[in-house]
Amino acid sequence: QSMGADVAWIVDVSGDFALTDSLRVARFNRETMLWRSPRISCDEIVFDELKDGKLMGRAWLGSNEPLDAPFVLDFESGALLKGQIVGP
């Protein structure tokens, strides 16, 4: 990010964790990136919960209201179950 966006993270009980660069999400174990999502936000992502293998949060899609788009990622595979891809 050229604008110095915050980095957020959330940790699973297994010790694996997800990070966001404010545009997409990536899951890591201690040594390796396991997956990276497509771009799901224009400029901000907030994690709400990691429960039952689902990572839930909200993204900003460029509307007048920030964090207006809920998303759900499968924590195992990285598949986007709810939400939308907003760019490359």
Buried (B, 14 or more C-beta within 10 A) or exposed (E): EEEEBEEBEBEBEEEBBBBBBBBBBBBBEEEEEBBBBBBBBBBBBBBBEBEEEBBBBBBBBEEEEBBEBEBBBBBEEBEBEEBEEBEE
